[in-house]
Amino acid sequence: MIPNSPAGGEKPRLQHQHVSRGAFLAAMLVVAAVSVALRGDATPDVSWLITMCERILNGERAYVDIVETTPPVPMLLYMPGAVVAKYIGGAPETWTFAFSYACAFGSLWLAARILPTYVTDGGRGDWLVLAPAAVALFLLPRDAFAQREYFAAAWALPMTAVFIRHAEDQTWPPLTDRVLAAILGGLAIAVKPPLFALPGVLVCLYYWARTRSLSFVLPSGHVLAAAVGLVATAASLAAFPDYLQASCGTFTSPPGRRRSVFV
């Protein structure tokens, strides 16, 4: 028996999806290239925290020999760039920018896995959600690029995609994707607790108001995200106990130094 319209009708749609996906990937590459071209020097805040990490690697004691009020978790965001520059070479600002791009692309990739193909009456999720997110992450930030808020915003994106998926399909994404999204969401909370914990609380209140049940907190990843945020914060304070003592005083951060990213 020869199959009729269903099988034949799917082929044009699949071809359209491949074309749309290819156009989306091309657009993302253009956005990334423009972002790199527009990128300037690291801001004084970023350069200072990189300097702090370099001094820690050289044996100085954080929050004792180095006067700073930034908590350990956001400070450690700049340690990978300092470590790679110290042992491989290159400017730590360049490696920090590369780490920032890697975090943004990784979050976009995970969000793309989680999002439904179509949202809002047939609109594609990549164009309606990921494209604006890419513009926000790559083109809009100037002085905010590579700041701790930038990392937290990028890491919060997959968790947002989890709730978009559930709102659209009434199903939760695969467990592995939810775990990864929750881990990144927890790191976002640890980086900037007041700013990135509040949206999670508001989402919980919204879901509870609709369902009068807290059964969603486990499958959504809320509990895991909160646990990751608490564990990351506690571990960082254990590694840098002098921060709590130093934070009891009032310090003025030393002026940052602006160094070129490309030297």
C-alpha positions as protocol buffer text, in pm:
chain_id: "A"
residue {
  index: 1
  type: MET
  ca { x: 0 y: 0 z: 0 }
}
residue {
  index: 2
  type: ILE
  ca { x: 145 y: 338 z: -100 }
}
residue {
  index: 3
  type: PRO
  ca { x: 146 y: 601 z: 174 }
}
residue {
  index: 4
  type: ASN
  ca { x: -38 y: 918 z: 86 }
}
residue {
  index: 5
  type: SER
  ca { x: -40 y: 1277 z: 207 }
}
residue {
  index: 6
  type: PRO
  ca { x: 94 y: 1249 z: 565 }
}
residue {
  index: 7
  type: ALA
  ca { x: 435 y: 1118 z: 461 }
}
residue {
  index: 8
  type: GLY
  ca { x: 456 y: 1342 z: 157 }
}
residue {
  index: 9
  type: GLY
  ca { x: 340 y: 1645 z: 349 }
}
residue {
  index: 10
  type: GLU
  ca { x: 608 y: 1608 z: 610 }
}
residue {
  index: 11
  type: LYS
  ca { x: 894 y: 1643 z: 361 }
}
residue {
  index: 12
  type: PRO
  ca { x: 841 y: 2011 z: 274 }
}
residue {
  index: 13
  type: ARG
  ca { x: 801 y: 2092 z: 643 }
}
residue {
  index: 14
  type: LEU
  ca { x: 1124 y: 1913 z: 731 }
}
residue {
  index: 15
  type: GLN
  ca { x: 1303 y: 2093 z: 449 }
}
residue {
  index: 16
  type: HIS
  ca { x: 1164 y: 2424 z: 578 }
}
residue {
  index: 17
  type: GLN
  ca { x: 1289 y: 2340 z: 928 }
}
residue {
  index: 18
  type: HIS
  ca { x: 1639 y: 2264 z: 797 }
}
residue {
  index: 19
  type: VAL
  ca { x: 1646 y: 2590 z: 601 }
}
residue {
  index: 20
  type: SER
  ca { x: 1523 y: 2787 z: 902 }
}
residue {
  index: 21
  type: ARG
  ca { x: 1775 y: 2618 z: 1130 }
}
residue {
  index: 22
  type: GLY
  ca { x: 2056 y: 2690 z: 885 }
}
residue {
  index: 23
  type: ALA
  ca { x: 1952 y: 3054 z: 856 }
}
residue {
  index: 24
  type: PHE
  ca { x: 1939 y: 3080 z: 1234 }
}
residue {
  index: 25
  type: LEU
  ca { x: 2289 y: 2936 z: 1277 }
}
residue {
  index: 26
  type: ALA
  ca { x: 2421 y: 3172 z: 1011 }
}
residue {
  index: 27
  type: ALA
  ca { x: 2261 y: 3466 z: 1189 }
}
residue {
  index: 28
  type: MET
  ca { x: 2417 y: 3359 z: 1519 }
}
residue {
  index: 29
  type: LEU
  ca { x: 2761 y: 3343 z: 1360 }
}
residue {
  index: 30
  type: VAL
  ca { x: 2714 y: 3695 z: 1222 }
}
residue {
  index: 31
  type: VAL
  ca { x: 2604 y: 3823 z: 1562 }
}
residue {
  index: 32
  type: ALA
  ca { x: 2906 y: 3661 z: 1730 }
}
residue {
  index: 33
  type: ALA
  ca { x: 3146 y: 3801 z: 1469 }
}
residue {
  index: 34
  type: VAL
  ca { x: 3005 y: 4152 z: 1509 }
}
residue {
  index: 35
  type: SER
  ca { x: 3030 y: 4116 z: 1886 }
}
residue {
  index: 36
  type: VAL
  ca { x: 3399 y: 4026 z: 1868 }
}
residue {
  index: 37
  type: ALA
  ca { x: 3463 y: 4315 z: 1630 }
}
residue {
  index: 38
  type: LEU
  ca { x: 3294 y: 4562 z: 1865 }
}
residue {
  index: 39
  type: ARG
  ca { x: 3463 y: 4432 z: 2179 }
}
residue {
  index: 40
  type: GLY
  ca { x: 3706 y: 4677 z: 2336 }
}
residue {
  index: 41
  type: ASP
  ca { x: 3923 y: 4672 z: 2646 }
}
residue {
  index: 42
  type: ALA
  ca { x: 3817 y: 4509 z: 2969 }
}
residue {
  index: 43
  type: THR
  ca { x: 3644 y: 4744 z: 3209 }
}
residue {
  index: 44
  type: PRO
  ca { x: 3825 y: 4858 z: 3524 }
}
residue {
  index: 45
  type: ASP
  ca { x: 3609 y: 4626 z: 3740 }
}
residue {
  index: 46
  type: VAL
  ca { x: 3691 y: 4322 z: 3529 }
}
residue {
  index: 47
  type: SER
  ca { x: 4060 y: 4412 z: 3505 }
}
residue {
  index: 48
  type: TRP
  ca { x: 4084 y: 4459 z: 3881 }
}
residue {
  index: 49
  type: LEU
  ca { x: 3929 y: 4120 z: 3958 }
}
residue {
  index: 50
  type: ILE
  ca { x: 4163 y: 3957 z: 3706 }
}
residue {
  index: 51
  type: THR
  ca { x: 4452 y: 4131 z: 3883 }
}
residue {
  index: 52
  type: MET
  ca { x: 4322 y: 4000 z: 4215 }
}
residue {
  index: 53
  type: CYS
  ca { x: 4320 y: 3645 z: 4078 }
}
residue {
  index: 54
  type: GLU
  ca { x: 4673 y: 3688 z: 3944 }
}
residue {
  index: 55
  type: ARG
  ca { x: 4791 y: 3806 z: 4284 }
}
residue {
  index: 56
  type: ILE
  ca { x: 4625 y: 3506 z: 4450 }
}
residue {
  index: 57
  type: LEU
  ca { x: 4807 y: 3276 z: 4209 }
}
residue {
  index: 58
  type: ASN
  ca { x: 5130 y: 3452 z: 4304 }
}
residue {
  index: 59
  type: GLY
  ca { x: 5078 y: 3368 z: 4671 }
}
residue {
  index: 60
  type: GLU
  ca { x: 4894 y: 3667 z: 4815 }
}
residue {
  index: 61
  type: ARG
  ca { x: 4603 y: 3611 z: 5048 }
}
residue {
  index: 62
  type: ALA
  ca { x: 4261 y: 3720 z: 4928 }
}
residue {
  index: 63
  type: TYR
  ca { x: 4079 y: 3969 z: 5153 }
}
residue {
  index: 64
  type: VAL
  ca { x: 4390 y: 4005 z: 5368 }
}
residue {
  index: 65
  type: ASP
  ca { x: 4674 y: 4110 z: 5141 }
}
residue {
  index: 66
  type: ILE
  ca { x: 4421 y: 4220 z: 4880 }
}
residue {
  index: 67
  type: VAL
  ca { x: 4150 y: 4460 z: 4991 }
}
residue {
  index: 68
  type: GLU
  ca { x: 3824 y: 4378 z: 4809 }
}
residue {
  index: 69
  type: THR
  ca { x: 3454 y: 4350 z: 4891 }
}
residue {
  index: 70
  type: THR
  ca { x: 3348 y: 4130 z: 4598 }
}
residue {
  index: 71
  type: PRO
  ca { x: 3235 y: 3789 z: 4733 }
}
residue {
  index: 72
  type: PRO
  ca { x: 3445 y: 3483 z: 4646 }
}
residue {
  index: 73
  type: VAL
  ca { x: 3207 y: 3324 z: 4393 }
}
residue {
  index: 74
  type: PRO
  ca { x: 3198 y: 3617 z: 4148 }
}
residue {
  index: 75
  type: MET
  ca { x: 3567 y: 3681 z: 4206 }
}
residue {
  index: 76
  type: LEU
  ca { x: 3646 y: 3324 z: 4101 }
}
residue {
  index: 77
  type: LEU
  ca { x: 3478 y: 3380 z: 3765 }
}
residue {
  index: 78
  type: TYR
  ca { x: 3803 y: 3546 z: 3658 }
}
residue {
  index: 79
  type: MET
  ca { x: 4032 y: 3274 z: 3787 }
}
residue {
  index: 80
  type: PRO
  ca { x: 4013 y: 3055 z: 3470 }
}
residue {
  index: 81
  type: GLY
  ca { x: 4148 y: 3337 z: 3253 }
}
residue {
  index: 82
  type: ALA
  ca { x: 4425 y: 3414 z: 3502 }
}
residue {
  index: 83
  type: VAL
  ca { x: 4523 y: 3045 z: 3531 }
}
residue {
  index: 84
  type: VAL
  ca { x: 4533 y: 2988 z: 3154 }
}
residue {
  index: 85
  type: ALA
  ca { x: 4734 y: 3307 z: 3099 }
}
residue {
  index: 86
  type: LYS
  ca { x: 4981 y: 3212 z: 3371 }
}
residue {
  index: 87
  type: TYR
  ca { x: 5050 y: 2859 z: 3252 }
}
residue {
  index: 88
  type: ILE
  ca { x: 4986 y: 2880 z: 2876 }
}
residue {
  index: 89
  type: GLY
  ca { x: 5043 y: 3245 z: 2794 }
}
residue {
  index: 90
  type: GLY
  ca { x: 4848 y: 3531 z: 2649 }
}
residue {
  index: 91
  type: ALA
  ca { x: 4661 y: 3815 z: 2813 }
}
residue {
  index: 92
  type: PRO
  ca { x: 4428 y: 3711 z: 3096 }
}
residue {
  index: 93
  type: GLU
  ca { x: 4168 y: 3955 z: 2964 }
}
residue {
  index: 94
  type: THR
  ca { x: 4164 y: 3772 z: 2632 }
}
residue {
  index: 95
  type: TRP
  ca { x: 4111 y: 3438 z: 2804 }
}
residue {
  index: 96
  type: THR
  ca { x: 3842 y: 3590 z: 3027 }
}
residue {
  index: 97
  type: PHE
  ca { x: 3658 y: 3717 z: 2721 }
}
residue {
  index: 98
  type: ALA
  ca { x: 3691 y: 3372 z: 2561 }
}
residue {
  index: 99
  type: PHE
  ca { x: 3549 y: 3216 z: 2878 }
}
residue {
  index: 100
  type: SER
  ca { x: 3259 y: 3464 z: 2867 }
}
residue {
  index: 101
  type: TYR
  ca { x: 3179 y: 3372 z: 2507 }
}
residue {
  index: 102
  type: ALA
  ca { x: 3205 y: 3001 z: 2589 }
}
residue {
  index: 103
  type: CYS
  ca { x: 2958 y: 3040 z: 2876 }
}
residue {
  index: 104
  type: ALA
  ca { x: 2715 y: 3233 z: 2656 }
}
residue {
  index: 105
  type: PHE
  ca { x: 2735 y: 2985 z: 2368 }
}
residue {
  index: 106
  type: GLY
  ca { x: 2702 y: 2691 z: 2607 }
}
residue {
  index: 107
  type: SER
  ca { x: 2389 y: 2838 z: 2762 }
}
residue {
  index: 108
  type: LEU
  ca { x: 2240 y: 2912 z: 2420 }
}
residue {
  index: 109
  type: TRP
  ca { x: 2313 y: 2555 z: 2309 }
}
residue {
  index: 110
  type: LEU
  ca { x: 2147 y: 2406 z: 2617 }
}
residue {
  index: 111
  type: ALA
  ca { x: 1849 y: 2639 z: 2585 }
}
residue {
  index: 112
  type: ALA
  ca { x: 1813 y: 2533 z: 2221 }
}
residue {
  index: 113
  type: ARG
  ca { x: 1797 y: 2168 z: 2331 }
}
residue {
  index: 114
  type: ILE
  ca { x: 1528 y: 2248 z: 2586 }
}
residue {
  index: 115
  type: LEU
  ca { x: 1302 y: 2485 z: 2396 }
}
residue {
  index: 116
  type: PRO
  ca { x: 1013 y: 2346 z: 2193 }
}
residue {
  index: 117
  type: THR
  ca { x: 1051 y: 2386 z: 1819 }
}
residue {
  index: 118
  type: TYR
  ca { x: 746 y: 2610 z: 1799 }
}
residue {
  index: 119
  type: VAL
  ca { x: 608 y: 2858 z: 2053 }
}
residue {
  index: 120
  type: THR
  ca { x: 328 y: 3114 z: 2048 }
}
residue {
  index: 121
  type: ASP
  ca { x: 102 y: 2985 z: 1772 }
}
residue {
  index: 122
  type: GLY
  ca { x: 366 y: 2838 z: 1548 }
}
residue {
  index: 123
  type: GLY
  ca { x: 652 y: 3084 z: 1592 }
}
residue {
  index: 124
  type: ARG
  ca { x: 989 y: 2912 z: 1604 }
}
residue {
  index: 125
  type: GLY
  ca { x: 1152 y: 2900 z: 1946 }
}
residue {
  index: 126
  type: ASP
  ca { x: 1500 y: 2972 z: 1814 }
}
residue {
  index: 127
  type: TRP
  ca { x: 1397 y: 3296 z: 1643 }
}
residue {
  index: 128
  type: LEU
  ca { x: 1156 y: 3413 z: 1914 }
}
residue {
  index: 129
  type: VAL
  ca { x: 1366 y: 3326 z: 2219 }
}
residue {
  index: 130
  type: LEU
  ca { x: 1726 y: 3247 z: 2130 }
}
residue {
  index: 131
  type: ALA
  ca { x: 1779 y: 3523 z: 1873 }
}
residue {
  index: 132
  type: PRO
  ca { x: 1679 y: 3803 z: 2116 }
}
residue {
  index: 133
  type: ALA
  ca { x: 1887 y: 3632 z: 2386 }
}
residue {
  index: 134
  type: ALA
  ca { x: 2190 y: 3624 z: 2155 }
}
residue {
  index: 135
  type: VAL
  ca { x: 2150 y: 3993 z: 2077 }
}
residue {
  index: 136
  type: ALA
  ca { x: 2123 y: 4067 z: 2449 }
}
residue {
  index: 137
  type: LEU
  ca { x: 2433 y: 3861 z: 2528 }
}
residue {
  index: 138
  type: PHE
  ca { x: 2656 y: 3957 z: 2236 }
}
residue {
  index: 139
  type: LEU
  ca { x: 2558 y: 4298 z: 2100 }
}
residue {
  index: 140
  type: LEU
  ca { x: 2392 y: 4498 z: 2378 }
}
residue {
  index: 141
  type: PRO
  ca { x: 2653 y: 4461 z: 2654 }
}
residue {
  index: 142
  type: ARG
  ca { x: 2935 y: 4710 z: 2640 }
}
residue {
  index: 143
  type: ASP
  ca { x: 3075 y: 4775 z: 2988 }
}
residue {
  index: 144
  type: ALA
  ca { x: 2856 y: 4491 z: 3118 }
}
residue {
  index: 145
  type: PHE
  ca { x: 3038 y: 4229 z: 2908 }
}
residue {
  index: 146
  type: ALA
  ca { x: 3227 y: 3977 z: 3125 }
}
residue {
  index: 147
  type: GLN
  ca { x: 3090 y: 4136 z: 3442 }
}
residue {
  index: 148
  type: ARG
  ca { x: 2947 y: 3895 z: 3696 }
}
residue {
  index: 149
  type: GLU
  ca { x: 2593 y: 3995 z: 3599 }
}
residue {
  index: 150
  type: TYR
  ca { x: 2673 y: 3891 z: 3243 }
}
residue {
  index: 151
  type: PHE
  ca { x: 2772 y: 3540 z: 3351 }
}
residue {
  index: 152
  type: ALA
  ca { x: 2464 y: 3509 z: 3572 }
}
residue {
  index: 153
  type: ALA
  ca { x: 2229 y: 3625 z: 3296 }
}
residue {
  index: 154
  type: ALA
  ca { x: 2377 y: 3374 z: 3050 }
}
residue {
  index: 155
  type: TRP
  ca { x: 2351 y: 3089 z: 3301 }
}
residue {
  index: 156
  type: ALA
  ca { x: 1989 y: 3174 z: 3383 }
}
residue {
  index: 157
  type: LEU
  ca { x: 1879 y: 3129 z: 3019 }
}
residue {
  index: 158
  type: PRO
  ca { x: 1845 y: 2745 z: 3017 }
}
residue {
  index: 159
  type: MET
  ca { x: 1632 y: 2754 z: 3331 }
}
residue {
  index: 160
  type: THR
  ca { x: 1406 y: 3004 z: 3158 }
}
residue {
  index: 161
  type: ALA
  ca { x: 1381 y: 2767 z: 2862 }
}
residue {
  index: 162
  type: VAL
  ca { x: 1267 y: 2488 z: 3097 }
}
residue {
  index: 163
  type: PHE
  ca { x: 960 y: 2688 z: 3197 }
}
residue {
  index: 164
  type: ILE
  ca { x: 889 y: 2797 z: 2841 }
}
residue {
  index: 165
  type: ARG
  ca { x: 892 y: 2430 z: 2741 }
}
residue {
  index: 166
  type: HIS
  ca { x: 654 y: 2337 z: 3022 }
}
residue {
  index: 167
  type: ALA
  ca { x: 421 y: 2629 z: 2951 }
}
residue {
  index: 168
  type: GLU
  ca { x: 404 y: 2539 z: 2582 }
}
residue {
  index: 169
  type: ASP
  ca { x: 400 y: 2157 z: 2584 }
}
residue {
  index: 170
  type: GLN
  ca { x: 285 y: 2086 z: 2941 }
}
residue {
  index: 171
  type: THR
  ca { x: 584 y: 1853 z: 2976 }
}
residue {
  index: 172
  type: TRP
  ca { x: 922 y: 1890 z: 3139 }
}
residue {
  index: 173
  type: PRO
  ca { x: 1240 y: 1855 z: 2929 }
}
residue {
  index: 174
  type: PRO
  ca { x: 1458 y: 1541 z: 2957 }
}
residue {
  index: 175
  type: LEU
  ca { x: 1613 y: 1489 z: 3300 }
}
residue {
  index: 176
  type: THR
  ca { x: 1971 y: 1551 z: 3186 }
}
residue {
  index: 177
  type: ASP
  ca { x: 1881 y: 1888 z: 3035 }
}
residue {
  index: 178
  type: ARG
  ca { x: 1689 y: 1989 z: 3347 }
}
residue {
  index: 179
  type: VAL
  ca { x: 1983 y: 1895 z: 3570 }
}
residue {
  index: 180
  type: LEU
  ca { x: 2227 y: 2096 z: 3360 }
}
residue {
  index: 181
  type: ALA
  ca { x: 1988 y: 2393 z: 3352 }
}
residue {
  index: 182
  type: ALA
  ca { x: 1942 y: 2376 z: 3730 }
}
residue {
  index: 183
  type: ILE
  ca { x: 2317 y: 2364 z: 3790 }
}
residue {
  index: 184
  type: LEU
  ca { x: 2368 y: 2674 z: 3577 }
}
residue {
  index: 185
  type: GLY
  ca { x: 2073 y: 2841 z: 3745 }
}
residue {
  index: 186
  type: GLY
  ca { x: 2224 y: 2766 z: 4085 }
}
residue {
  index: 187
  type: LEU
  ca { x: 2555 y: 2919 z: 3976 }
}
residue {
  index: 188
  type: ALA
  ca { x: 2367 y: 3229 z: 3861 }
}
residue {
  index: 189
  type: ILE
  ca { x: 2212 y: 3255 z: 4207 }
}
residue {
  index: 190
  type: ALA
  ca { x: 2552 y: 3215 z: 4373 }
}
residue {
  index: 191
  type: VAL
  ca { x: 2703 y: 3486 z: 4152 }
}
residue {
  index: 192
  type: LYS
  ca { x: 2433 y: 3745 z: 4223 }
}
residue {
  index: 193
  type: PRO
  ca { x: 2191 y: 3615 z: 4489 }
}
residue {
  index: 194
  type: PRO
  ca { x: 1941 y: 3902 z: 4526 }
}
residue {
  index: 195
  type: LEU
  ca { x: 1903 y: 3963 z: 4153 }
}
residue {
  index: 196
  type: PHE
  ca { x: 1876 y: 3604 z: 4030 }
}
residue {
  index: 197
  type: ALA
  ca { x: 1709 y: 3430 z: 4325 }
}
residue {
  index: 198
  type: LEU
  ca { x: 1407 y: 3662 z: 4317 }
}
residue {
  index: 199
  type: PRO
  ca { x: 1284 y: 3554 z: 3969 }
}
residue {
  index: 200
  type: GLY
  ca { x: 1290 y: 3191 z: 4083 }
}
residue {
  index: 201
  type: VAL
  ca { x: 1086 y: 3279 z: 4390 }
}
residue {
  index: 202
  type: LEU
  ca { x: 834 y: 3470 z: 4178 }
}
residue {
  index: 203
  type: VAL
  ca { x: 800 y: 3176 z: 3936 }
}
residue {
  index: 204
  type: CYS
  ca { x: 738 y: 2944 z: 4231 }
}
residue {
  index: 205
  type: LEU
  ca { x: 468 y: 3174 z: 4363 }
}
residue {
  index: 206
  type: TYR
  ca { x: 307 y: 3192 z: 4019 }
}
residue {
  index: 207
  type: TYR
  ca { x: 301 y: 2814 z: 3977 }
}
residue {
  index: 208
  type: TRP
  ca { x: 169 y: 2766 z: 4330 }
}
residue {
  index: 209
  type: ALA
  ca { x: -104 y: 3025 z: 4273 }
}
residue {
  index: 210
  type: ARG
  ca { x: -214 y: 2839 z: 3960 }
}
residue {
  index: 211
  type: THR
  ca { x: -195 y: 2483 z: 4092 }
}
residue {
  index: 212
  type: ARG
  ca { x: -211 y: 2522 z: 4472 }
}
residue {
  index: 213
  type: SER
  ca { x: 60 y: 2256 z: 4478 }
}
residue {
  index: 214
  type: LEU
  ca { x: 437 y: 2248 z: 4519 }
}
residue {
  index: 215
  type: SER
  ca { x: 477 y: 1930 z: 4317 }
}
residue {
  index: 216
  type: PHE
  ca { x: 655 y: 2127 z: 4043 }
}
residue {
  index: 217
  type: VAL
  ca { x: 958 y: 2229 z: 4251 }
}
residue {
  index: 218
  type: LEU
  ca { x: 1139 y: 1898 z: 4201 }
}
residue {
  index: 219
  type: PRO
  ca { x: 1079 y: 1829 z: 3830 }
}
residue {
  index: 220
  type: SER
  ca { x: 1139 y: 2193 z: 3738 }
}
residue {
  index: 221
  type: GLY
  ca { x: 1484 y: 2196 z: 3899 }
}
residue {
  index: 222
  type: HIS
  ca { x: 1406 y: 2466 z: 4155 }
}
residue {
  index: 223
  type: VAL
  ca { x: 1527 y: 2259 z: 4449 }
}
residue {
  index: 224
  type: LEU
  ca { x: 1847 y: 2155 z: 4273 }
}
residue {
  index: 225
  type: ALA
  ca { x: 1920 y: 2512 z: 4163 }
}
residue {
  index: 226
  type: ALA
  ca { x: 1875 y: 2639 z: 4518 }
}
residue {
  index: 227
  type: ALA
  ca { x: 2098 y: 2361 z: 4652 }
}
residue {
  index: 228
  type: VAL
  ca { x: 2371 y: 2435 z: 4397 }
}
residue {
  index: 229
  type: GLY
  ca { x: 2358 y: 2805 z: 4483 }
}
residue {
  index: 230
  type: LEU
  ca { x: 2387 y: 2735 z: 4856 }
}
residue {
  index: 231
  type: VAL
  ca { x: 2662 y: 2476 z: 4818 }
}
residue {
  index: 232
  type: ALA
  ca { x: 2866 y: 2697 z: 4584 }
}
residue {
  index: 233
  type: THR
  ca { x: 2836 y: 2992 z: 4821 }
}
residue {
  index: 234
  type: ALA
  ca { x: 2922 y: 2784 z: 5129 }
}
residue {
  index: 235
  type: ALA
  ca { x: 3219 y: 2619 z: 4956 }
}
residue {
  index: 236
  type: SER
  ca { x: 3355 y: 2956 z: 4844 }
}
residue {
  index: 237
  type: LEU
  ca { x: 3325 y: 3098 z: 5196 }
}
residue {
  index: 238
  type: ALA
  ca { x: 3500 y: 2792 z: 5334 }
}
residue {
  index: 239
  type: ALA
  ca { x: 3781 y: 2840 z: 5084 }
}
residue {
  index: 240
  type: PHE
  ca { x: 3807 y: 3214 z: 5161 }
}
residue {
  index: 241
  type: PRO
  ca { x: 3705 y: 3252 z: 5527 }
}
residue {
  index: 242
  type: ASP
  ca { x: 3870 y: 3593 z: 5550 }
}
residue {
  index: 243
  type: TYR
  ca { x: 3595 y: 3739 z: 5331 }
}
residue {
  index: 244
  type: LEU
  ca { x: 3339 y: 3730 z: 5614 }
}
residue {
  index: 245
  type: GLN
  ca { x: 3576 y: 3909 z: 5848 }
}
residue {
  index: 246
  type: ALA
  ca { x: 3677 y: 4161 z: 5585 }
}
residue {
  index: 247
  type: SER
  ca { x: 3315 y: 4227 z: 5488 }
}
residue {
  index: 248
  type: CYS
  ca { x: 3239 y: 4346 z: 5839 }
}
residue {
  index: 249
  type: GLY
  ca { x: 3450 y: 4655 z: 5766 }
}
residue {
  index: 250
  type: THR
  ca { x: 3402 y: 4917 z: 5501 }
}
residue {
  index: 251
  type: PHE
  ca { x: 3652 y: 4909 z: 5217 }
}
residue {
  index: 252
  type: THR
  ca { x: 3696 y: 5107 z: 4905 }
}
residue {
  index: 253
  type: SER
  ca { x: 3810 y: 4892 z: 4616 }
}
residue {
  index: 254
  type: PRO
  ca { x: 4140 y: 5003 z: 4466 }
}
residue {
  index: 255
  type: PRO
  ca { x: 4105 y: 5176 z: 4132 }
}
residue {
  index: 256
  type: GLY
  ca { x: 4090 y: 4930 z: 3846 }
}
residue {
  index: 257
  type: ARG
  ca { x: 4343 y: 4929 z: 3570 }
}
residue {
  index: 258
  type: ARG
  ca { x: 4230 y: 4920 z: 3209 }
}
residue {
  index: 259
  type: ARG
  ca { x: 4441 y: 4683 z: 3009 }
}
residue {
  index: 260
  type: SER
  ca { x: 4410 y: 4593 z: 2646 }
}
residue {
  index: 261
  type: VAL
  ca { x: 4245 y: 4261 z: 2572 }
}
residue {
  index: 262
  type: PHE
  ca { x: 4455 y: 4208 z: 2265 }
}
residue {
  index: 263
  type: VAL
  ca { x: 4807 y: 4232 z: 2405 }
}
